[in-house]
Amino acid sequence: MSGLDDLLKFLACAPSEQQWSFHILEIISLMFRDQTPELLVNAGQMRSAQEKQKDMQELELLRQKELAEKRSRTLLRGAR
């Protein structure tokens, strides 16, 4: 989301930026150094059903709150 990957790819591939290629390799190796294979495998997995259910409940509560606020504004406007 930050665009760091695009910047690293550009610096690694652009002929005019060839002087930075070893620095890019070092950055990438440091990024992956502390990560275990298990962490890398789990990074791409989907969220658990429990997490999804919790998010759905929170979303539903927010929708209900929003509808209640909308109704109260409508009632206030009608009373004027």
mmCIF file of the N, C-alpha and C atoms, coordinates in Angstrom:
data_MODEL
# 
_entry.id   MODEL 
# 
loop_
_atom_site.group_PDB 
_atom_site.id 
_atom_site.type_symbol 
_atom_site.label_atom_id 
_atom_site.label_alt_id 
_atom_site.label_comp_id 
_atom_site.label_asym_id 
_atom_site.label_entity_id 
_atom_site.label_seq_id 
_atom_site.pdbx_PDB_ins_code 
_atom_site.Cartn_x 
_atom_site.Cartn_y 
_atom_site.Cartn_z 
_atom_site.occupancy 
_atom_site.B_iso_or_equiv 
_atom_site.pdbx_formal_charge 
_atom_site.auth_seq_id 
_atom_site.auth_comp_id 
_atom_site.auth_asym_id 
_atom_site.auth_atom_id 
_atom_site.pdbx_PDB_model_num 
ATOM 1   N N  . MET A 1 1  ? 0.820   -1.189  0.000   1.00 0.00 ? 1  MET A N  1 
ATOM 2   C CA . MET A 1 1  ? 0.000   0.000   0.000   1.00 0.00 ? 1  MET A CA 1 
ATOM 3   C C  . MET A 1 1  ? 0.869   1.259   0.000   1.00 0.00 ? 1  MET A C  1 
ATOM 4   N N  . SER A 1 2  ? 2.035   1.163   0.557   1.00 0.00 ? 2  SER A N  1 
ATOM 5   C CA . SER A 1 2  ? 2.894   2.349   0.641   1.00 0.00 ? 2  SER A CA 1 
ATOM 6   C C  . SER A 1 2  ? 3.632   2.617   -0.663  1.00 0.00 ? 2  SER A C  1 
ATOM 7   N N  . GLY A 1 3  ? 3.677   1.625   -1.543  1.00 0.00 ? 3  GLY A N  1 
ATOM 8   C CA . GLY A 1 3  ? 4.394   1.795   -2.796  1.00 0.00 ? 3  GLY A CA 1 
ATOM 9   C C  . GLY A 1 3  ? 5.871   1.481   -2.701  1.00 0.00 ? 3  GLY A C  1 
ATOM 10  N N  . LEU A 1 4  ? 6.299   0.987   -1.554  1.00 0.00 ? 4  LEU A N  1 
ATOM 11  C CA . LEU A 1 4  ? 7.710   0.661   -1.370  1.00 0.00 ? 4  LEU A CA 1 
ATOM 12  C C  . LEU A 1 4  ? 8.146   -0.438  -2.335  1.00 0.00 ? 4  LEU A C  1 
ATOM 13  N N  . ASP A 1 5  ? 7.275   -1.400  -2.582  1.00 0.00 ? 5  ASP A N  1 
ATOM 14  C CA . ASP A 1 5  ? 7.640   -2.480  -3.501  1.00 0.00 ? 5  ASP A CA 1 
ATOM 15  C C  . ASP A 1 5  ? 7.870   -1.950  -4.919  1.00 0.00 ? 5  ASP A C  1 
ATOM 16  N N  . ASP A 1 6  ? 7.036   -0.995  -5.343  1.00 0.00 ? 6  ASP A N  1 
ATOM 17  C CA . ASP A 1 6  ? 7.228   -0.413  -6.672  1.00 0.00 ? 6  ASP A CA 1 
ATOM 18  C C  . ASP A 1 6  ? 8.542   0.353   -6.756  1.00 0.00 ? 6  ASP A C  1 
ATOM 19  N N  . LEU A 1 7  ? 8.881   1.060   -5.712  1.00 0.00 ? 7  LEU A N  1 
ATOM 20  C CA . LEU A 1 7  ? 10.136  1.801   -5.677  1.00 0.00 ? 7  LEU A CA 1 
ATOM 21  C C  . LEU A 1 7  ? 11.330  0.852   -5.741  1.00 0.00 ? 7  LEU A C  1 
ATOM 22  N N  . LEU A 1 8  ? 11.273  -0.220  -4.954  1.00 0.00 ? 8  LEU A N  1 
ATOM 23  C CA . LEU A 1 8  ? 12.373  -1.186  -4.973  1.00 0.00 ? 8  LEU A CA 1 
ATOM 24  C C  . LEU A 1 8  ? 12.508  -1.849  -6.334  1.00 0.00 ? 8  LEU A C  1 
ATOM 25  N N  . LYS A 1 9  ? 11.380  -2.197  -6.962  1.00 0.00 ? 9  LYS A N  1 
ATOM 26  C CA . LYS A 1 9  ? 11.440  -2.802  -8.298  1.00 0.00 ? 9  LYS A CA 1 
ATOM 27  C C  . LYS A 1 9  ? 12.033  -1.832  -9.312  1.00 0.00 ? 9  LYS A C  1 
ATOM 28  N N  . PHE A 1 10 ? 11.634  -0.580  -9.233  1.00 0.00 ? 10 PHE A N  1 
ATOM 29  C CA . PHE A 1 10 ? 12.176  0.408   -10.159 1.00 0.00 ? 10 PHE A CA 1 
ATOM 30  C C  . PHE A 1 10 ? 13.681  0.550   -9.976  1.00 0.00 ? 10 PHE A C  1 
ATOM 31  N N  . LEU A 1 11 ? 14.112  0.700   -8.718  1.00 0.00 ? 11 LEU A N  1 
ATOM 32  C CA . LEU A 1 11 ? 15.539  0.869   -8.461  1.00 0.00 ? 11 LEU A CA 1 
ATOM 33  C C  . LEU A 1 11 ? 16.349  -0.361  -8.870  1.00 0.00 ? 11 LEU A C  1 
ATOM 34  N N  . ALA A 1 12 ? 15.755  -1.538  -8.726  1.00 0.00 ? 12 ALA A N  1 
ATOM 35  C CA . ALA A 1 12 ? 16.461  -2.767  -9.074  1.00 0.00 ? 12 ALA A CA 1 
ATOM 36  C C  . ALA A 1 12 ? 16.538  -2.974  -10.583 1.00 0.00 ? 12 ALA A C  1 
ATOM 37  N N  . CYS A 1 13 ? 15.570  -2.473  -11.332 1.00 0.00 ? 13 CYS A N  1 
ATOM 38  C CA . CYS A 1 13 ? 15.483  -2.777  -12.764 1.00 0.00 ? 13 CYS A CA 1 
ATOM 39  C C  . CYS A 1 13 ? 15.933  -1.646  -13.690 1.00 0.00 ? 13 CYS A C  1 
ATOM 40  N N  . ALA A 1 14 ? 15.849  -0.420  -13.249 1.00 0.00 ? 14 ALA A N  1 
ATOM 41  C CA . ALA A 1 14 ? 16.166  0.704   -14.130 1.00 0.00 ? 14 ALA A CA 1 
ATOM 42  C C  . ALA A 1 14 ? 17.664  0.772   -14.416 1.00 0.00 ? 14 ALA A C  1 
ATOM 43  N N  . PRO A 1 15 ? 18.038  0.836   -15.698 1.00 0.00 ? 15 PRO A N  1 
ATOM 44  C CA . PRO A 1 15 ? 19.464  0.920   -16.044 1.00 0.00 ? 15 PRO A CA 1 
ATOM 45  C C  . PRO A 1 15 ? 20.132  2.163   -15.449 1.00 0.00 ? 15 PRO A C  1 
ATOM 46  N N  . SER A 1 16 ? 19.393  3.246   -15.351 1.00 0.00 ? 16 SER A N  1 
ATOM 47  C CA . SER A 1 16 ? 19.983  4.474   -14.805 1.00 0.00 ? 16 SER A CA 1 
ATOM 48  C C  . SER A 1 16 ? 20.201  4.396   -13.297 1.00 0.00 ? 16 SER A C  1 
ATOM 49  N N  . GLU A 1 17 ? 19.569  3.434   -12.654 1.00 0.00 ? 17 GLU A N  1 
ATOM 50  C CA . GLU A 1 17 ? 19.693  3.277   -11.201 1.00 0.00 ? 17 GLU A CA 1 
ATOM 51  C C  . GLU A 1 17 ? 20.464  2.012   -10.823 1.00 0.00 ? 17 GLU A C  1 
ATOM 52  N N  . GLN A 1 18 ? 21.299  1.533   -11.722 1.00 0.00 ? 18 GLN A N  1 
ATOM 53  C CA . GLN A 1 18 ? 22.029  0.288   -11.519 1.00 0.00 ? 18 GLN A CA 1 
ATOM 54  C C  . GLN A 1 18 ? 22.952  0.354   -10.301 1.00 0.00 ? 18 GLN A C  1 
ATOM 55  N N  . GLN A 1 19 ? 23.381  1.539   -9.933  1.00 0.00 ? 19 GLN A N  1 
ATOM 56  C CA . GLN A 1 19 ? 24.269  1.700   -8.787  1.00 0.00 ? 19 GLN A CA 1 
ATOM 57  C C  . GLN A 1 19 ? 23.617  1.262   -7.482  1.00 0.00 ? 19 GLN A C  1 
ATOM 58  N N  . TRP A 1 20 ? 22.273  1.191   -7.452  1.00 0.00 ? 20 TRP A N  1 
ATOM 59  C CA . TRP A 1 20 ? 21.557  0.846   -6.222  1.00 0.00 ? 20 TRP A CA 1 
ATOM 60  C C  . TRP A 1 20 ? 21.187  -0.630  -6.139  1.00 0.00 ? 20 TRP A C  1 
ATOM 61  N N  . SER A 1 21 ? 21.512  -1.430  -7.124  1.00 0.00 ? 21 SER A N  1 
ATOM 62  C CA . SER A 1 21 ? 21.039  -2.819  -7.164  1.00 0.00 ? 21 SER A CA 1 
ATOM 63  C C  . SER A 1 21 ? 21.504  -3.636  -5.960  1.00 0.00 ? 21 SER A C  1 
ATOM 64  N N  . PHE A 1 22 ? 22.732  -3.480  -5.532  1.00 0.00 ? 22 PHE A N  1 
ATOM 65  C CA . PHE A 1 22 ? 23.199  -4.245  -4.366  1.00 0.00 ? 22 PHE A CA 1 
ATOM 66  C C  . PHE A 1 22 ? 22.540  -3.755  -3.076  1.00 0.00 ? 22 PHE A C  1 
ATOM 67  N N  . HIS A 1 23 ? 22.258  -2.478  -3.027  1.00 0.00 ? 23 HIS A N  1 
ATOM 68  C CA . HIS A 1 23 ? 21.553  -1.949  -1.853  1.00 0.00 ? 23 HIS A CA 1 
ATOM 69  C C  . HIS A 1 23 ? 20.136  -2.523  -1.777  1.00 0.00 ? 23 HIS A C  1 
ATOM 70  N N  . ILE A 1 24 ? 19.508  -2.653  -2.927  1.00 0.00 ? 24 ILE A N  1 
ATOM 71  C CA . ILE A 1 24 ? 18.157  -3.215  -2.981  1.00 0.00 ? 24 ILE A CA 1 
ATOM 72  C C  . ILE A 1 24 ? 18.187  -4.667  -2.516  1.00 0.00 ? 24 ILE A C  1 
ATOM 73  N N  . LEU A 1 25 ? 19.161  -5.430  -2.988  1.00 0.00 ? 25 LEU A N  1 
ATOM 74  C CA . LEU A 1 25 ? 19.286  -6.827  -2.547  1.00 0.00 ? 25 LEU A CA 1 
ATOM 75  C C  . LEU A 1 25 ? 19.492  -6.916  -1.045  1.00 0.00 ? 25 LEU A C  1 
ATOM 76  N N  . GLU A 1 26 ? 20.270  -6.018  -0.503  1.00 0.00 ? 26 GLU A N  1 
ATOM 77  C CA . GLU A 1 26 ? 20.495  -6.014  0.937   1.00 0.00 ? 26 GLU A CA 1 
ATOM 78  C C  . GLU A 1 26 ? 19.217  -5.687  1.701   1.00 0.00 ? 26 GLU A C  1 
ATOM 79  N N  . ILE A 1 27 ? 18.464  -4.720  1.224   1.00 0.00 ? 27 ILE A N  1 
ATOM 80  C CA . ILE A 1 27 ? 17.189  -4.357  1.868   1.00 0.00 ? 27 ILE A CA 1 
ATOM 81  C C  . ILE A 1 27 ? 16.237  -5.539  1.866   1.00 0.00 ? 27 ILE A C  1 
ATOM 82  N N  . ILE A 1 28 ? 16.118  -6.194  0.722   1.00 0.00 ? 28 ILE A N  1 
ATOM 83  C CA . ILE A 1 28 ? 15.195  -7.330  0.621   1.00 0.00 ? 28 ILE A CA 1 
ATOM 84  C C  . ILE A 1 28 ? 15.647  -8.481  1.512   1.00 0.00 ? 28 ILE A C  1 
ATOM 85  N N  . SER A 1 29 ? 16.937  -8.749  1.544   1.00 0.00 ? 29 SER A N  1 
ATOM 86  C CA . SER A 1 29 ? 17.415  -9.836  2.407   1.00 0.00 ? 29 SER A CA 1 
ATOM 87  C C  . SER A 1 29 ? 17.183  -9.510  3.879   1.00 0.00 ? 29 SER A C  1 
ATOM 88  N N  . LEU A 1 30 ? 17.343  -8.259  4.277   1.00 0.00 ? 30 LEU A N  1 
ATOM 89  C CA . LEU A 1 30 ? 17.069  -7.876  5.662   1.00 0.00 ? 30 LEU A CA 1 
ATOM 90  C C  . LEU A 1 30 ? 15.584  -7.963  5.990   1.00 0.00 ? 30 LEU A C  1 
ATOM 91  N N  . MET A 1 31 ? 14.742  -7.679  5.002   1.00 0.00 ? 31 MET A N  1 
ATOM 92  C CA . MET A 1 31 ? 13.291  -7.775  5.227   1.00 0.00 ? 31 MET A CA 1 
ATOM 93  C C  . MET A 1 31 ? 12.876  -9.218  5.508   1.00 0.00 ? 31 MET A C  1 
ATOM 94  N N  . PHE A 1 32 ? 13.495  -10.156 4.810   1.00 0.00 ? 32 PHE A N  1 
ATOM 95  C CA . PHE A 1 32 ? 13.110  -11.559 4.956   1.00 0.00 ? 32 PHE A CA 1 
ATOM 96  C C  . PHE A 1 32 ? 13.922  -12.314 6.009   1.00 0.00 ? 32 PHE A C  1 
ATOM 97  N N  . ARG A 1 33 ? 14.959  -11.713 6.524   1.00 0.00 ? 33 ARG A N  1 
ATOM 98  C CA . ARG A 1 33 ? 15.858  -12.394 7.447   1.00 0.00 ? 33 ARG A CA 1 
ATOM 99  C C  . ARG A 1 33 ? 15.140  -12.905 8.695   1.00 0.00 ? 33 ARG A C  1 
ATOM 100 N N  . ASP A 1 34 ? 14.306  -12.095 9.294   1.00 0.00 ? 34 ASP A N  1 
ATOM 101 C CA . ASP A 1 34 ? 13.668  -12.460 10.554  1.00 0.00 ? 34 ASP A CA 1 
ATOM 102 C C  . ASP A 1 34 ? 12.378  -13.248 10.380  1.00 0.00 ? 34 ASP A C  1 
ATOM 103 N N  . GLN A 1 35 ? 11.996  -13.515 9.154   1.00 0.00 ? 35 GLN A N  1 
ATOM 104 C CA . GLN A 1 35 ? 10.743  -14.225 8.925   1.00 0.00 ? 35 GLN A CA 1 
ATOM 105 C C  . GLN A 1 35 ? 11.016  -15.709 8.710   1.00 0.00 ? 35 GLN A C  1 
ATOM 106 N N  . THR A 1 36 ? 10.248  -16.518 9.425   1.00 0.00 ? 36 THR A N  1 
ATOM 107 C CA . THR A 1 36 ? 10.385  -17.962 9.275   1.00 0.00 ? 36 THR A CA 1 
ATOM 108 C C  . THR A 1 36 ? 9.528   -18.427 8.093   1.00 0.00 ? 36 THR A C  1 
ATOM 109 N N  . PRO A 1 37 ? 9.813   -19.585 7.541   1.00 0.00 ? 37 PRO A N  1 
ATOM 110 C CA . PRO A 1 37 ? 8.977   -20.096 6.451   1.00 0.00 ? 37 PRO A CA 1 
ATOM 111 C C  . PRO A 1 37 ? 7.505   -20.241 6.854   1.00 0.00 ? 37 PRO A C  1 
ATOM 112 N N  . GLU A 1 38 ? 7.260   -20.585 8.121   1.00 0.00 ? 38 GLU A N  1 
ATOM 113 C CA . GLU A 1 38 ? 5.878   -20.733 8.578   1.00 0.00 ? 38 GLU A CA 1 
ATOM 114 C C  . GLU A 1 38 ? 5.140   -19.396 8.531   1.00 0.00 ? 38 GLU A C  1 
ATOM 115 N N  . LEU A 1 39 ? 5.820   -18.323 8.924   1.00 0.00 ? 39 LEU A N  1 
ATOM 116 C CA . LEU A 1 39 ? 5.197   -16.999 8.879   1.00 0.00 ? 39 LEU A CA 1 
ATOM 117 C C  . LEU A 1 39 ? 4.896   -16.582 7.446   1.00 0.00 ? 39 LEU A C  1 
ATOM 118 N N  . LEU A 1 40 ? 5.811   -16.884 6.543   1.00 0.00 ? 40 LEU A N  1 
ATOM 119 C CA . LEU A 1 40 ? 5.600   -16.524 5.147   1.00 0.00 ? 40 LEU A CA 1 
ATOM 120 C C  . LEU A 1 40 ? 4.433   -17.296 4.541   1.00 0.00 ? 40 LEU A C  1 
ATOM 121 N N  . VAL A 1 41 ? 4.301   -18.555 4.910   1.00 0.00 ? 41 VAL A N  1 
ATOM 122 C CA . VAL A 1 41 ? 3.195   -19.366 4.397   1.00 0.00 ? 41 VAL A CA 1 
ATOM 123 C C  . VAL A 1 41 ? 1.866   -18.849 4.932   1.00 0.00 ? 41 VAL A C  1 
ATOM 124 N N  . ASN A 1 42 ? 1.824   -18.528 6.216   1.00 0.00 ? 42 ASN A N  1 
ATOM 125 C CA . ASN A 1 42 ? 0.578   -18.076 6.843   1.00 0.00 ? 42 ASN A CA 1 
ATOM 126 C C  . ASN A 1 42 ? 0.200   -16.661 6.448   1.00 0.00 ? 42 ASN A C  1 
ATOM 127 N N  . ALA A 1 43 ? 1.127   -15.887 5.931   1.00 0.00 ? 43 ALA A N  1 
ATOM 128 C CA . ALA A 1 43 ? 0.840   -14.499 5.584   1.00 0.00 ? 43 ALA A CA 1 
ATOM 129 C C  . ALA A 1 43 ? -0.217  -14.399 4.489   1.00 0.00 ? 43 ALA A C  1 
ATOM 130 N N  . GLY A 1 44 ? -0.240  -15.358 3.590   1.00 0.00 ? 44 GLY A N  1 
ATOM 131 C CA . GLY A 1 44 ? -1.189  -15.301 2.496   1.00 0.00 ? 44 GLY A CA 1 
ATOM 132 C C  . GLY A 1 44 ? -2.516  -15.979 2.771   1.00 0.00 ? 44 GLY A C  1 
ATOM 133 N N  . GLN A 1 45 ? -2.651  -16.609 3.917   1.00 0.00 ? 45 GLN A N  1 
ATOM 134 C CA . GLN A 1 45 ? -3.889  -17.328 4.209   1.00 0.00 ? 45 GLN A CA 1 
ATOM 135 C C  . GLN A 1 45 ? -4.999  -16.366 4.566   1.00 0.00 ? 45 GLN A C  1 
ATOM 136 N N  . MET A 1 46 ? -6.195  -16.840 4.347   1.00 0.00 ? 46 MET A N  1 
ATOM 137 C CA . MET A 1 46 ? -7.356  -16.013 4.647   1.00 0.00 ? 46 MET A CA 1 
ATOM 138 C C  . MET A 1 46 ? -7.595  -15.965 6.148   1.00 0.00 ? 46 MET A C  1 
ATOM 139 N N  . ARG A 1 47 ? -8.386  -14.991 6.533   1.00 0.00 ? 47 ARG A N  1 
ATOM 140 C CA . ARG A 1 47 ? -8.713  -14.851 7.951   1.00 0.00 ? 47 ARG A CA 1 
ATOM 141 C C  . ARG A 1 47 ? -9.598  -16.007 8.390   1.00 0.00 ? 47 ARG A C  1 
ATOM 142 N N  . SER A 1 48 ? -9.567  -16.269 9.678   1.00 0.00 ? 48 SER A N  1 
ATOM 143 C CA . SER A 1 48 ? -10.363 -17.367 10.207  1.00 0.00 ? 48 SER A CA 1 
ATOM 144 C C  . SER A 1 48 ? -11.846 -16.999 10.190  1.00 0.00 ? 48 SER A C  1 
ATOM 145 N N  . ALA A 1 49 ? -12.678 -18.009 10.278  1.00 0.00 ? 49 ALA A N  1 
ATOM 146 C CA . ALA A 1 49 ? -14.125 -17.794 10.282  1.00 0.00 ? 49 ALA A CA 1 
ATOM 147 C C  . ALA A 1 49 ? -14.538 -16.970 11.500  1.00 0.00 ? 49 ALA A C  1 
ATOM 148 N N  . GLN A 1 50 ? -13.852 -17.166 12.612  1.00 0.00 ? 50 GLN A N  1 
ATOM 149 C CA . GLN A 1 50 ? -14.179 -16.413 13.829  1.00 0.00 ? 50 GLN A CA 1 
ATOM 150 C C  . GLN A 1 50 ? -13.888 -14.918 13.630  1.00 0.00 ? 50 GLN A C  1 
ATOM 151 N N  . GLU A 1 51 ? -12.780 -14.589 12.990  1.00 0.00 ? 51 GLU A N  1 
ATOM 152 C CA . GLU A 1 51 ? -12.463 -13.190 12.716  1.00 0.00 ? 51 GLU A CA 1 
ATOM 153 C C  . GLU A 1 51 ? -13.489 -12.570 11.777  1.00 0.00 ? 51 GLU A C  1 
ATOM 154 N N  . LYS A 1 52 ? -13.892 -13.321 10.767  1.00 0.00 ? 52 LYS A N  1 
ATOM 155 C CA . LYS A 1 52 ? -14.897 -12.824 9.828   1.00 0.00 ? 52 LYS A CA 1 
ATOM 156 C C  . LYS A 1 52 ? -16.224 -12.583 10.537  1.00 0.00 ? 52 LYS A C  1 
ATOM 157 N N  . GLN A 1 53 ? -16.626 -13.523 11.384  1.00 0.00 ? 53 GLN A N  1 
ATOM 158 C CA . GLN A 1 53 ? -17.885 -13.394 12.118  1.00 0.00 ? 53 GLN A CA 1 
ATOM 159 C C  . GLN A 1 53 ? -17.856 -12.160 13.019  1.00 0.00 ? 53 GLN A C  1 
ATOM 160 N N  . LYS A 1 54 ? -16.743 -11.945 13.700  1.00 0.00 ? 54 LYS A N  1 
ATOM 161 C CA . LYS A 1 54 ? -16.611 -10.784 14.580  1.00 0.00 ? 54 LYS A CA 1 
ATOM 162 C C  . LYS A 1 54 ? -16.728 -9.491  13.776  1.00 0.00 ? 54 LYS A C  1 
ATOM 163 N N  . ASP A 1 55 ? -16.066 -9.432  12.627  1.00 0.00 ? 55 ASP A N  1 
ATOM 164 C CA . ASP A 1 55 ? -16.134 -8.248  11.774  1.00 0.00 ? 55 ASP A CA 1 
ATOM 165 C C  . ASP A 1 55 ? -17.552 -8.011  11.263  1.00 0.00 ? 55 ASP A C  1 
ATOM 166 N N  . MET A 1 56 ? -18.256 -9.083  10.908  1.00 0.00 ? 56 MET A N  1 
ATOM 167 C CA . MET A 1 56 ? -19.631 -8.951  10.442  1.00 0.00 ? 56 MET A CA 1 
ATOM 168 C C  . MET A 1 56 ? -20.540 -8.412  11.546  1.00 0.00 ? 56 MET A C  1 
ATOM 169 N N  . GLN A 1 57 ? -20.338 -8.872  12.763  1.00 0.00 ? 57 GLN A N  1 
ATOM 170 C CA . GLN A 1 57 ? -21.136 -8.390  13.887  1.00 0.00 ? 57 GLN A CA 1 
ATOM 171 C C  . GLN A 1 57 ? -20.873 -6.909  14.143  1.00 0.00 ? 57 GLN A C  1 
ATOM 172 N N  . GLU A 1 58 ? -19.606 -6.512  14.104  1.00 0.00 ? 58 GLU A N  1 
ATOM 173 C CA . GLU A 1 58 ? -19.270 -5.102  14.294  1.00 0.00 ? 58 GLU A CA 1 
ATOM 174 C C  . GLU A 1 58 ? -19.870 -4.237  13.194  1.00 0.00 ? 58 GLU A C  1 
ATOM 175 N N  . LEU A 1 59 ? -19.818 -4.730  11.970  1.00 0.00 ? 59 LEU A N  1 
ATOM 176 C CA . LEU A 1 59 ? -20.388 -4.000  10.847  1.00 0.00 ? 59 LEU A CA 1 
ATOM 177 C C  . LEU A 1 59 ? -21.897 -3.854  11.003  1.00 0.00 ? 59 LEU A C  1 
ATOM 178 N N  . GLU A 1 60 ? -22.561 -4.909  11.433  1.00 0.00 ? 60 GLU A N  1 
ATOM 179 C CA . GLU A 1 60 ? -24.009 -4.854  11.621  1.00 0.00 ? 60 GLU A CA 1 
ATOM 180 C C  . GLU A 1 60 ? -24.378 -3.860  12.722  1.00 0.00 ? 60 GLU A C  1 
ATOM 181 N N  . LEU A 1 61 ? -23.611 -3.825  13.802  1.00 0.00 ? 61 LEU A N  1 
ATOM 182 C CA . LEU A 1 61 ? -23.867 -2.854  14.869  1.00 0.00 ? 61 LEU A CA 1 
ATOM 183 C C  . LEU A 1 61 ? -23.706 -1.421  14.364  1.00 0.00 ? 61 LEU A C  1 
ATOM 184 N N  . LEU A 1 62 ? -22.688 -1.200  13.566  1.00 0.00 ? 62 LEU A N  1 
ATOM 185 C CA . LEU A 1 62 ? -22.492 0.136   12.998  1.00 0.00 ? 62 LEU A CA 1 
ATOM 186 C C  . LEU A 1 62 ? -23.636 0.519   12.065  1.00 0.00 ? 62 LEU A C  1 
ATOM 187 N N  . ARG A 1 63 ? -24.126 -0.424  11.280  1.00 0.00 ? 63 ARG A N  1 
ATOM 188 C CA . ARG A 1 63 ? -25.257 -0.151  10.385  1.00 0.00 ? 63 ARG A CA 1 
ATOM 189 C C  . ARG A 1 63 ? -26.508 0.202   11.174  1.00 0.00 ? 63 ARG A C  1 
ATOM 190 N N  . GLN A 1 64 ? -26.753 -0.547  12.233  1.00 0.00 ? 64 GLN A N  1 
ATOM 191 C CA . GLN A 1 64 ? -27.919 -0.267  13.064  1.00 0.00 ? 64 GLN A CA 1 
ATOM 192 C C  . GLN A 1 64 ? -27.814 1.108   13.711  1.00 0.00 ? 64 GLN A C  1 
ATOM 193 N N  . LYS A 1 65 ? -26.639 1.457   14.185  1.00 0.00 ? 65 LYS A N  1 
ATOM 194 C CA . LYS A 1 65 ? -26.427 2.761   14.799  1.00 0.00 ? 65 LYS A CA 1 
ATOM 195 C C  . LYS A 1 65 ? -26.655 3.871   13.774  1.00 0.00 ? 65 LYS A C  1 
ATOM 196 N N  . GLU A 1 66 ? -26.143 3.673   12.577  1.00 0.00 ? 66 GLU A N  1 
ATOM 197 C CA . GLU A 1 66 ? -26.306 4.663   11.516  1.00 0.00 ? 66 GLU A CA 1 
ATOM 198 C C  . GLU A 1 66 ? -27.776 4.838   11.148  1.00 0.00 ? 66 GLU A C  1 
ATOM 199 N N  . LEU A 1 67 ? -28.510 3.734   11.052  1.00 0.00 ? 67 LEU A N  1 
ATOM 200 C CA . LEU A 1 67 ? -29.937 3.824   10.743  1.00 0.00 ? 67 LEU A CA 1 
ATOM 201 C C  . LEU A 1 67 ? -30.702 4.537   11.856  1.00 0.00 ? 67 LEU A C  1 
ATOM 202 N N  . ALA A 1 68 ? -30.353 4.267   13.100  1.00 0.00 ? 68 ALA A N  1 
ATOM 203 C CA . ALA A 1 68 ? -31.016 4.935   14.221  1.00 0.00 ? 68 ALA A CA 1 
ATOM 204 C C  . ALA A 1 68 ? -30.751 6.438   14.186  1.00 0.00 ? 68 ALA A C  1 
ATOM 205 N N  . GLU A 1 69 ? -29.516 6.837   13.894  1.00 0.00 ? 69 GLU A N  1 
ATOM 206 C CA . GLU A 1 69 ? -29.194 8.258   13.795  1.00 0.00 ? 69 GLU A CA 1 
ATOM 207 C C  . GLU A 1 69 ? -29.950 8.908   12.644  1.00 0.00 ? 69 GLU A C  1 
ATOM 208 N N  . LYS A 1 70 ? -30.064 8.211   11.547  1.00 0.00 ? 70 LYS A N  1 
ATOM 209 C CA . LYS A 1 70 ? -30.775 8.739   10.391  1.00 0.00 ? 70 LYS A CA 1 
ATOM 210 C C  . LYS A 1 70 ? -32.256 8.917   10.715  1.00 0.00 ? 70 LYS A C  1 
ATOM 211 N N  . ARG A 1 71 ? -32.839 7.945   11.410  1.00 0.00 ? 71 ARG A N  1 
ATOM 212 C CA . ARG A 1 71 ? -34.245 8.064   11.810  1.00 0.00 ? 71 ARG A CA 1 
ATOM 213 C C  . ARG A 1 71 ? -34.456 9.237   12.755  1.00 0.00 ? 71 ARG A C  1 
ATOM 214 N N  . SER A 1 72 ? -33.554 9.408   13.710  1.00 0.00 ? 72 SER A N  1 
ATOM 215 C CA . SER A 1 72 ? -33.721 10.504  14.665  1.00 0.00 ? 72 SER A CA 1 
ATOM 216 C C  . SER A 1 72 ? -33.580 11.861  13.967  1.00 0.00 ? 72 SER A C  1 
ATOM 217 N N  . ARG A 1 73 ? -32.690 11.970  12.999  1.00 0.00 ? 73 ARG A N  1 
ATOM 218 C CA . ARG A 1 73 ? -32.580 13.233  12.233  1.00 0.00 ? 73 ARG A CA 1 
ATOM 219 C C  . ARG A 1 73 ? -33.840 13.477  11.428  1.00 0.00 ? 73 ARG A C  1 
ATOM 220 N N  . THR A 1 74 ? -34.397 12.433  10.860  1.00 0.00 ? 74 THR A N  1 
ATOM 221 C CA . THR A 1 74 ? -35.617 12.576  10.076  1.00 0.00 ? 74 THR A CA 1 
ATOM 222 C C  . THR A 1 74 ? -36.770 13.021  10.968  1.00 0.00 ? 74 THR A C  1 
ATOM 223 N N  . LEU A 1 75 ? -36.871 12.456  12.157  1.00 0.00 ? 75 LEU A N  1 
ATOM 224 C CA . LEU A 1 75 ? -37.926 12.841  13.073  1.00 0.00 ? 75 LEU A CA 1 
ATOM 225 C C  . LEU A 1 75 ? -37.762 14.292  13.538  1.00 0.00 ? 75 LEU A C  1 
ATOM 226 N N  . LEU A 1 76 ? -36.541 14.725  13.754  1.00 0.00 ? 76 LEU A N  1 
ATOM 227 C CA . LEU A 1 76 ? -36.297 16.106  14.177  1.00 0.00 ? 76 LEU A CA 1 
ATOM 228 C C  . LEU A 1 76 ? -36.669 17.087  13.070  1.00 0.00 ? 76 LEU A C  1 
ATOM 229 N N  . ARG A 1 77 ? -36.370 16.751  11.861  1.00 0.00 ? 77 ARG A N  1 
ATOM 230 C CA . ARG A 1 77 ? -36.709 17.628  10.720  1.00 0.00 ? 77 ARG A CA 1 
ATOM 231 C C  . ARG A 1 77 ? -38.222 17.690  10.528  1.00 0.00 ? 77 ARG A C  1 
ATOM 232 N N  . GLY A 1 78 ? -38.894 16.574  10.732  1.00 0.00 ? 78 GLY A N  1 
ATOM 233 C CA . GLY A 1 78 ? -40.346 16.546  10.560  1.00 0.00 ? 78 GLY A CA 1 
ATOM 234 C C  . GLY A 1 78 ? -41.089 17.343  11.618  1.00 0.00 ? 78 GLY A C  1 
ATOM 235 N N  . ALA A 1 79 ? -40.512 17.494  12.791  1.00 0.00 ? 79 ALA A N  1 
ATOM 236 C CA . ALA A 1 79 ? -41.168 18.196  13.901  1.00 0.00 ? 79 ALA A CA 1 
ATOM 237 C C  . ALA A 1 79 ? -41.039 19.711  13.762  1.00 0.00 ? 79 ALA A C  1 
ATOM 238 N N  . ARG A 1 80 ? -40.217 20.197  12.902  1.00 0.00 ? 80 ARG A N  1 
ATOM 239 C CA . ARG A 1 80 ? -39.999 21.642  12.777  1.00 0.00 ? 80 ARG A CA 1 
ATOM 240 C C  . ARG A 1 80 ? -41.118 22.315  12.085  1.00 0.00 ? 80 ARG A C  1 
# 
